[in-house]
Amino acid sequence: MSVAGTVYQKRDRDIPAWGAVVRLTDASGGRFESRANCAGNFYITVGDWEPVFPLVVEVDHADLPAPVPMESHIGREGACAGCHVVDSGPGSPGRVFLLDDPASPDWADPGPQCGGDG
C-alpha cells in the first residue's frame, strides 16, 4: 500500500463519502487521484504510485461547491489511520470528512452501481 484511507461525509457521522475524489500531490510535484468506494475507502498500491513524502491532499465530490483541502500535509505514512482517528485531539486532527455542518442533508445512497478505487 502506498496511500489509503476512508473519507466520511460529516465529522460526527459514520456515513461514507462514496465517490469522493482524493487528489494527492507529493514533494516532487507528482500527482495521483483515487475515487472512494461505497464504504468511503480509497487505496493506492505501490505499483500504481510511489509518492515522495510529504503529500498535500484535497478531496472533491460532485455534491460540493469546491474541493476541500486537507489542513496539514501527510508527512509520516500513507495510512490515514496513522494520524486520523474518530475524535480530534493533540495526536490527531480527527477523521477525514467533507461537510462541517451536521444539519446538511446526507447524500443519497449510491446503490449497487457504486464503484471506486478502494
C-alpha positions in Angstrom: 0.0 0.0 0.0 1.2 3.5 -0.9 -1.7 5.6 0.4 -5.1 4.5 1.7 -7.9 5.9 3.9 -11.5 6.5 4.5 -13.4 9.7 3.8 -16.7 10.4 5.6 -19.4 12.9 4.7 -19.5 14.5 8.2 -17.3 14.8 11.2 -19.7 13.1 13.6 -21.4 10.5 11.5 -20.3 7.2 10.0 -21.7 8.0 6.6 -19.1 7.3 3.9 -18.3 9.9 1.3 -18.7 7.4 -1.6 -17.5 8.8 -4.9 -15.2 11.3 -3.3 -12.1 12.1 -5.3 -8.9 12.2 -3.3 -6.2 14.2 -5.1 -2.6 13.9 -3.8 0.5 15.9 -4.7 3.9 14.7 -3.5 7.1 16.6 -2.7 8.4 16.1 -6.2 5.3 17.5 -7.8 3.9 14.1 -8.7 0.1 13.8 -8.7 -2.3 11.0 -8.3 -6.1 10.7 -7.6 -8.2 8.0 -6.3 -12.0 7.6 -6.0 -13.6 6.4 -2.8 -15.7 3.3 -3.0 -19.2 2.8 -1.3 -17.6 2.4 2.1 -15.7 5.7 1.6 -12.4 3.8 1.2 -9.7 4.6 -1.3 -6.5 2.6 -1.8 -3.4 3.3 -3.9 -0.9 0.5 -4.4 2.9 1.0 -4.6 2.6 -0.4 -8.1 0.3 2.5 -9.1 2.2 5.3 -7.3 5.2 5.6 -5.0 4.9 9.2 -3.7 7.7 11.2 -2.2 6.6 12.4 1.2 5.3 14.8 2.4 2.0 14.9 0.5 -0.6 17.7 0.0 -4.2 16.4 -0.3 -7.6 17.8 -1.3 -10.8 15.9 -1.6 -13.6 16.7 -4.0 -17.1 15.4 -4.6 -19.9 16.1 -7.1 -22.1 17.4 -4.2 -19.5 20.0 -3.1 -19.1 23.5 -4.5 -15.3 23.3 -4.4 -12.6 20.8 -3.3 -11.8 20.6 0.4 -8.0 20.9 1.1 -6.5 19.0 4.0 -5.3 21.5 6.6 -1.9 19.9 7.0 0.4 17.7 4.9 0.9 13.9 5.2 4.4 13.7 6.4 4.8 10.3 8.0 3.0 7.4 6.3 0.4 6.6 3.7 -2.2 5.1 6.1 -4.7 7.8 7.1 -5.4 5.9 10.3 -1.8 6.6 11.3 -2.9 10.1 12.2 -6.7 10.2 11.8 -8.9 8.7 14.5 -12.6 9.5 15.2 -12.1 12.2 17.8 -9.7 15.1 17.2 -7.1 15.9 19.9 -3.4 16.5 20.4 -2.4 13.4 18.5 -5.0 13.5 15.7 -6.9 16.0 13.6 -9.9 13.6 13.7 -11.5 11.8 10.9 -11.3 12.9 7.2 -14.7 14.5 6.4 -16.2 16.8 3.9 -19.2 18.6 5.4 -18.7 20.5 8.6 -22.4 21.4 9.1 -24.2 18.5 10.9 -27.5 19.8 9.7 -26.6 19.5 6.0 -28.5 16.7 4.3 -26.9 13.3 3.8 -26.0 12.4 0.3 -28.2 9.8 -1.4 -27.3 6.1 -1.2 -25.4 5.3 -4.4 -27.0 1.9 -4.7 -25.4 -1.2 -6.2 -23.7 0.7 -9.0 -21.2 2.4 -6.7 -17.6 2.0 -7.8 -14.3 3.3 -6.6 -10.7 2.5 -6.2 -10.8 1.1 -2.7 
